[in-house]
Amino acid sequence: MKRASPRNLFYGDCLDILQSGQIGRESVDMIYLDPPFNSKAKYNVIFGRGEDRAQTEAFRDLWTWNAEDEDSFARVAQGDDRKLTAAIEGFRQILGPTGMLSYLLYMGERLLLLRDVLKPGGSLYLHCDPTASHYLKILLDAVFDARHISNEIIWCFRGGGVPRRAFARKHNVIFFYSKGKAKAFNPQYMEYSDASKKLVESRGGVSIDNTARDLERGAHMTDWWADINSLQTWSPERLGYDTQKPLALLERMIRASSNEGDVVLDPFCGCGTTVDAAENLGRRWIGVDISYLAIDLIQHRLADRYGKKLLEKIRVSGIPTDLAGAEHLARRTLYNITGSEPQDLDAAWQMATRAGARGEKHGKNAGRFEFQRWACSLIDAVPNDREIGDDGVDGILLWPDREGANPLRGAVQVKSGAIRPDDVRALGNQLNGAYEAAILIGLREAGGDTIRRICARKGNWTHAWTGKRYPRLQVWSAEAHFQGKRPDMPQPIVPYTKAARAALGKQKPML
């Protein structure tokens, strides 16, 4: 049997990835998940720094009860896991058909599937905040058994605002469970306090109870972590992802509950801190995220940290690799994403016309906007998140100008359907003082003398940095991308914040 790839990224809902069997049963040693918290907030990706900053919504942590939740409730109530059924039915009696119950149903179904892929003795860390931690612990008790909780870890941090009529809310909760009693665990250590050090030194290396203490190694790590702060806006590690967690936090958990060569899974991998930490510590890893922005950001992050050659060793599923795949991306329906790569034209067309769900931004047009994000990423453009009032501009290209000058800007428009001459004219009308050039991206190549004449009438522009001339208006396509063709333009500035190069430890390199 062929061994699974040591590095896997899946674009899609983790529910569908887990149900599809692409992650083998009892094949994962450790799971870390930092899922939505039901925080009733919107979270963004920040592109760039300083004056050139732009932001796009990465995901919405907003939950409302709807007809789909009634179906989910009936599915859980009729399921085989009686403990989960009892927990969800109890929640409904307490909460009623509310957004919180919708969130707990969402989490319950996924926790069941995560338990199935975890090895006997494997560990799960669920990261949350006090908004729903009390409910999530009951879910975890139902799915993993209340006897199998190892710790309720409190992660304390500093910075940010404080409420006027309450104590400052400066902690998250991390629940540490195992699948069975015989779990793998590597003790972690923390520095002794100055008072403890003085006491032990004064007593010749033993504590007050005459137990020998290893001051160099440190004290056994407690379940109250205040030595790793959250990432502040000025943190060099920060990549612009609202919910990004510190690498040191993930490395601590991965070191404790896995060994070199073990498999670490993050089903809500966001900007990729878990897979970055796993890569640095010599673990095999699997990352899943429903946002294409997250998958694209992770690939840029890993290339910055470990070199572009690493990307050749990562298996990415669910991202178009041919024209059929692009069409699938345009029509795909949320919560019906398998993560497998499309094999025919009809499957590819599904991406741009998928309908959103659970109050997802852009509603029935959600698939078209995810397709736009993907298309923008092909040429390193910053995607625009506005549905109306954007003057037809779906993304912005940034090109370097003379040293010290602000970047030059290019307008990008994406069409998942047929491109008409009127579309090209309308984009050409956006060429004013704000944009040096404009590119219209379609699914298929758009030819025809009329479109070529419209583009030609706009003439060329000269890039002062290189002295080369480029067309002011051009049409490009996903089809051209798969044929290895690039738009005729200068090399854009990569929009993501560059990650620092990794200082690799002494782990054995993975193939």
C-alpha positions in Angstrom: 0.0 0.0 0.0 1.4 3.4 -1.0 2.3 5.6 1.9 0.3 8.8 2.3 2.0 12.1 1.5 3.7 13.6 4.6 2.3 17.0 3.8 -1.4 17.5 2.8 -3.5 20.6 2.3 -7.3 20.2 1.7 -9.5 23.1 0.5 -13.0 22.5 1.7 -15.2 21.9 4.7 -13.5 19.5 7.1 -16.9 17.7 7.5 -16.8 16.7 3.8 -13.1 15.9 3.8 -13.5 13.6 6.8 -16.6 11.9 5.4 -15.0 11.3 2.1 -12.4 9.0 3.7 -9.4 11.0 2.3 -8.0 11.0 5.9 -7.7 7.4 6.9 -9.5 5.9 9.9 -7.2 5.9 13.0 -4.4 7.4 11.0 -3.7 10.6 13.0 -1.6 10.9 16.1 -2.6 14.4 17.2 -5.3 16.9 16.4 -5.3 20.6 17.1 -8.3 22.7 16.2 -9.0 26.4 16.7 -12.5 26.4 15.3 -15.0 29.3 15.2 -16.0 30.4 18.7 -19.5 31.7 18.0 -18.0 35.0 18.7 -20.5 36.9 16.5 -17.6 38.6 14.8 -16.1 38.9 11.3 -12.4 38.0 10.8 -10.1 39.4 8.1 -6.9 38.8 6.3 -4.7 41.9 6.2 -2.5 42.3 3.1 0.7 44.2 3.4 1.8 46.8 5.9 1.6 50.6 6.3 -0.1 52.7 3.7 -0.5 49.8 1.3 -2.6 47.7 3.8 -5.8 46.2 2.5 -8.1 43.6 4.1 -10.5 40.9 2.9 -12.9 39.0 5.0 -11.6 35.5 5.7 -14.6 34.0 7.5 -17.7 35.0 9.5 -18.2 33.6 13.0 -21.9 34.4 12.9 -24.5 31.7 13.6 -28.3 31.6 13.2 -30.8 28.7 13.3 -32.2 27.7 9.9 -33.8 24.8 8.1 -30.5 23.2 7.5 -29.9 23.0 11.3 -33.2 21.1 11.7 -31.9 18.5 9.3 -28.6 18.4 11.2 -30.5 18.0 14.5 -32.6 15.1 13.1 -29.4 13.5 11.7 -27.7 13.6 15.1 -30.8 12.6 17.0 -31.1 9.5 14.8 -27.4 8.7 14.9 -25.7 5.8 16.6 -23.7 7.9 19.2 -26.2 8.1 22.0 -24.1 10.3 24.2 -23.8 13.0 21.6 -27.5 12.7 20.9 -28.3 13.2 24.6 -26.0 16.2 24.8 -27.5 17.9 21.7 -31.1 17.2 22.9 -30.2 18.6 26.3 -28.7 21.7 24.7 -31.9 22.2 22.7 -34.0 22.1 25.9 -31.8 24.7 27.5 -31.0 27.0 24.5 -33.9 26.4 22.1 -33.4 26.7 18.3 -30.7 29.5 18.6 -27.5 30.4 16.9 -25.6 28.8 19.8 -27.4 25.4 19.2 -26.6 25.8 15.5 -22.9 26.2 16.4 -22.9 23.2 18.7 -24.5 21.0 16.1 -21.8 22.1 13.7 -19.1 21.2 16.2 -20.7 17.9 17.4 -20.8 16.4 13.9 -17.2 17.3 13.2 -15.9 16.1 16.6 -17.4 12.6 15.9 -15.5 12.4 12.6 -12.3 13.7 14.2 -12.5 10.9 16.8 -12.7 8.3 14.0 -9.5 9.5 12.3 -7.6 9.7 15.6 -5.4 6.7 16.6 -6.2 4.8 19.8 -4.2 6.8 22.4 -4.1 9.8 20.1 -4.6 13.3 21.5 -6.9 16.2 20.7 -6.5 19.9 21.7 -9.5 22.1 21.2 -8.8 25.8 21.4 -11.7 28.1 22.3 -12.7 31.1 24.4 -15.2 31.5 27.3 -18.0 32.3 24.8 -18.8 28.6 24.3 -16.1 26.7 26.3 -18.6 25.4 28.9 -20.8 23.9 26.1 -17.8 22.5 24.1 -16.5 20.7 27.2 -19.9 18.8 27.4 -19.6 18.0 23.7 -16.1 16.7 24.2 -17.1 14.6 27.3 -19.9 13.1 25.1 -17.7 12.3 22.2 -14.4 11.3 23.9 -15.7 10.3 27.4 -15.4 12.5 30.4 -12.8 10.2 31.8 -10.4 11.0 29.0 -9.8 14.7 29.6 -6.2 15.3 30.5 -6.2 19.1 31.1 -8.2 22.2 30.8 -5.4 24.5 29.8 -5.7 28.2 30.5 -3.7 30.4 28.1 -3.3 33.9 29.5 -2.1 36.8 27.4 -1.7 40.6 27.5 -2.5 43.5 25.2 -5.6 44.9 23.5 -8.5 46.7 24.9 -10.4 46.2 28.2 -14.1 46.5 29.0 -15.3 49.4 31.2 -17.6 47.3 33.4 -15.9 43.9 33.7 -12.4 42.5 34.4 -10.1 42.4 31.3 -10.8 39.2 29.3 -7.3 37.9 28.7 -7.4 34.1 28.4 -8.4 31.3 26.1 -9.3 27.7 27.0 -7.6 24.7 25.4 -9.2 21.4 26.2 -6.8 18.4 26.0 -8.5 15.0 25.5 -7.2 11.6 24.5 -8.8 8.7 22.7 -8.3 6.1 25.4 -6.2 6.1 28.5 -2.9 5.0 27.0 -1.9 8.3 25.3 1.5 9.4 24.2 2.8 12.3 26.3 6.2 14.0 26.5 6.5 16.1 29.6 7.3 19.8 29.0 9.1 22.0 31.5 9.1 25.6 32.6 11.6 27.7 34.5 11.4 27.7 38.3 10.6 31.0 39.9 13.4 33.0 41.4 12.1 32.3 44.9 12.1 28.5 44.2 15.6 28.6 42.7 17.0 30.4 45.8 15.3 27.9 48.1 16.6 24.8 46.3 20.1 26.3 46.0 20.2 27.1 49.7 19.1 23.5 50.5 21.8 21.9 48.3 19.5 21.0 45.4 16.4 19.8 47.1 13.1 21.4 47.9 11.5 21.9 51.3 10.1 18.3 51.1 13.7 17.0 50.4 12.8 16.1 46.8 15.7 16.6 44.3 15.0 19.4 41.8 16.7 19.8 38.5 17.0 23.6 38.2 18.5 23.4 34.7 15.7 21.3 33.3 13.0 23.3 35.1 9.7 22.5 36.7 7.0 20.3 35.2 4.7 22.4 33.0 1.4 23.4 34.6 -1.9 23.8 32.9 -1.8 27.6 33.3 0.3 29.2 30.5 1.2 32.8 30.9 4.7 32.8 29.3 3.6 33.0 25.7 1.8 36.2 24.7 -0.7 36.6 22.0 0.5 38.1 18.7 0.2 41.9 18.8 -0.2 44.1 15.7 3.5 44.8 15.7 4.7 41.2 16.2 7.2 40.2 13.5 5.5 36.8 13.3 2.1 38.2 12.5 0.9 37.6 8.9 -2.3 39.6 9.0 -4.7 36.8 9.9 -7.0 38.0 12.7 -7.1 34.7 14.6 -3.4 33.8 14.2 -1.8 32.0 17.2 1.9 32.1 18.2 4.2 29.4 16.8 5.5 28.7 20.3 2.1 27.8 21.6 1.6 25.2 18.9 5.1 23.9 19.2 4.5 23.3 22.9 1.4 21.1 22.3 3.0 19.3 19.3 6.1 18.4 21.3 4.0 17.2 24.2 1.6 14.9 22.3 3.6 13.7 19.2 6.9 12.4 18.1 9.0 12.9 15.0 7.2 11.3 12.0 3.8 11.4 13.7 0.8 12.8 11.9 -0.7 16.1 13.1 -4.1 17.3 11.8 -5.6 20.8 11.9 -9.1 20.8 10.4 -9.5 24.6 10.7 -5.9 25.5 9.8 -6.4 29.2 9.0 -3.1 30.8 8.2 -1.2 27.6 8.9 0.5 28.0 12.3 -0.1 24.3 13.1 1.3 23.0 9.8 4.3 25.4 10.1 5.1 24.2 13.6 4.6 20.5 12.6 6.9 21.0 9.6 9.6 22.6 11.8 9.4 19.8 14.3 9.6 17.0 11.7 6.0 15.8 11.9 3.8 14.8 9.0 0.8 17.1 8.8 -2.6 17.6 7.3 -4.3 21.0 7.1 -7.9 21.7 6.1 -9.6 25.0 5.5 -12.8 26.1 3.9 -11.3 29.4 2.7 -9.2 29.6 -0.4 -7.5 32.6 1.1 -6.2 30.4 3.9 -4.8 27.8 1.6 -3.1 30.3 -0.6 -1.6 32.1 2.4 -0.3 28.8 3.9 1.5 28.0 0.7 3.1 31.5 0.6 4.0 31.1 4.3 5.7 27.7 3.9 7.6 28.9 0.8 8.9 31.9 2.8 9.8 29.8 5.8 11.3 26.7 4.1 12.0 27.6 0.5 9.9 27.2 -2.6 11.0 23.7 -3.2 8.9 22.6 -0.3 5.8 23.4 -2.3 6.7 20.6 -4.7 6.3 18.1 -1.7 2.9 19.3 -0.6 -0.2 17.6 -1.9 -3.0 20.1 -2.3 -6.5 18.8 -2.9 -9.5 20.8 -4.0 -7.6 23.6 -5.8 -8.0 23.6 -9.6 -5.1 22.1 -11.5 -6.8 22.2 -14.9 -9.7 24.0 -16.6 -12.2 21.4 -15.4 -11.1 22.0 -11.9 -11.5 25.8 -12.3 -15.1 25.3 -13.5 -15.8 23.1 -10.5 -14.5 25.8 -8.2 -16.9 28.3 -9.8 -20.0 26.1 -9.2 -19.2 24.3 -5.9 -21.7 24.4 -3.1 -20.6 25.1 0.5 -21.0 22.1 2.8 -20.8 19.9 -0.3 -17.1 20.0 -0.8 -15.2 16.7 -1.1 -11.8 18.2 -1.5 -11.0 15.8 -4.4 -9.6 17.3 -7.6 -12.2 17.6 -10.4 -11.8 15.2 -13.3 -14.2 16.7 -15.9 -15.4 20.0 -17.3 -18.8 19.9 -15.5 -17.1 19.4 -12.1 -14.8 22.3 -12.7 -17.6 24.7 -13.6 -19.3 24.1 -10.2 -17.0 26.5 -8.3 -18.2 29.8 -9.5 -22.0 29.2 -9.1 -22.0 27.5 -5.7 -24.5 29.0 -3.2 -23.5 30.1 0.3 -25.0 28.8 3.5 -25.3 29.7 7.2 -25.4 33.4 6.5 -22.1 33.2 4.5 -21.1 36.5 3.1 -22.3 37.0 -0.5 -25.1 34.5 -0.1 -26.0 32.7 -3.3 -23.0 34.3 -5.0 -20.5 32.9 -2.5 -19.0 30.5 -5.0 -18.4 33.2 -7.5 -16.5 35.3 -4.9 -14.3 32.3 -3.9 -13.6 31.8 -7.6 -12.6 35.5 -7.8 -10.2 35.0 -4.9 -8.6 32.0 -6.6 -8.3 33.8 -9.9 -6.7 36.9 -8.2 -4.2 34.6 -6.5 -3.0 33.3 -9.8 -1.5 36.8 -10.6 -0.7 37.8 -6.9 -3.6 40.4 -6.8 -5.3 41.5 -3.6 -8.9 40.3 -3.8 -11.7 42.9 -3.3 -14.4 41.8 -0.8 -17.1 44.2 -1.8 -20.2 42.9 -3.6 -21.6 46.2 -4.7 -20.0 49.6 -5.1 -16.6 48.2 -6.3 -17.0 49.7 -9.9 -16.3 46.2 -11.3 -12.9 45.9 -9.7 -12.5 42.5 -8.1 -8.8 42.8 -7.2 -5.8 45.1 -7.1 -2.3 44.5 -8.5 0.6 46.3 -6.9 3.8 46.9 -8.9 7.0 48.4 -7.6 7.7 51.9 -8.7 10.9 54.0 -8.3 12.7 53.5 -5.0 10.7 55.1 -2.2 7.6 55.7 -4.3 4.2 54.2 -3.6 3.4 51.1 -5.6 1.7 51.4 -9.0 -1.8 49.9 -9.1 -3.6 47.7 -11.6 -7.3 46.8 -11.7 -8.4 43.2 -12.0 -11.9 42.0 -12.9 -12.9 38.3 -12.8 -15.7 36.7 -14.9 -16.7 33.1 -14.4 -19.0 33.2 -17.4 -18.5 34.3 -21.0 -16.6 37.5 -21.6 -18.4 40.0 -23.9 -16.9 43.0 -25.6 -19.1 45.3 -23.4 -17.3 43.7 -20.3 -13.9 44.7 -21.7 -15.1 48.2 -22.6 -16.5 48.7 -19.1 -13.2 47.7 -17.4 -11.3 49.9 -19.8 -13.4 52.8 -18.6 -11.8 52.3 -15.1 -8.4 53.3 -16.5 -8.0 56.7 -14.9 -5.4 58.2 -12.6 -6.0 55.4 -10.0 -4.8 52.5 -12.2 -1.9 52.1 -14.7 -3.5 49.1 -16.3 -6.4 46.6 -16.1 -6.7 42.8 -16.6 -10.0 40.9 -17.2 -9.7 37.3 -16.1 -12.1 34.7 -17.5 -12.5 31.0 -17.2 -11.8 30.3 -20.9 -9.7 32.3 -23.3 -11.8 35.1 -25.0 -10.8 35.8 -28.5 -12.3 37.8 -31.3 -11.3 40.8 -33.3 -13.6 43.1 -31.4 -12.1 42.4 -28.0 -8.6 42.7 -29.4 -9.4 46.1 -31.0 -10.9 47.3 -27.7 -7.7 46.4 -25.8 -5.4 47.8 -28.5 -7.2 51.2 -28.5 -6.1 51.7 -24.8 -2.4 51.5 -25.9 0.5 50.7 -23.7 2.1 52.1 -20.5 5.8 52.2 -19.5 7.0 50.7 -16.2 9.5 53.2 -14.9 11.3 50.6 -12.8 12.1 48.3 -15.7 11.6 50.6 -18.7 9.5 48.0 -20.4 6.1 48.7 -22.1 3.0 46.7 -21.3 -0.6 46.8 -22.5 -3.0 49.0 -20.5 -5.9 46.7 -21.1 -5.7 42.9 -21.6 -7.8 39.7 -21.3 -6.4 36.6 -19.7 -7.9 33.3 -18.4 -7.7 30.3 -16.2 -7.3 28.3 -19.3 -4.2 30.3 -20.2 -2.9 29.7 -16.7 -3.1 26.0 -17.1 -1.3 26.3 -20.4 1.6 28.0 -18.7 0.9 31.5 -20.0 1.1 34.7 -17.9 -0.4 38.1 -18.4 2.0 40.7 -20.0 2.8 42.8 -17.0 5.6 43.5 -14.5 6.2 41.1 -11.6 3.7 42.1 -8.9 4.4 42.6 -5.3 3.3 39.5 -3.4 0.4 40.8 -1.3 0.9 38.6 1.8 3.1 39.6 4.6 6.4 37.7 4.2 7.0 35.0 6.9 10.4 34.9 8.6 12.8 32.1 7.4 12.6 29.1 9.7 15.5 28.3 12.0 15.2 24.5 11.7 15.7 22.3 14.7 17.6 19.0 14.7 14.7 16.9 13.6 15.1 14.3 10.9 14.1 15.9 7.5 10.9 14.5 6.0 11.1 13.3 2.4 
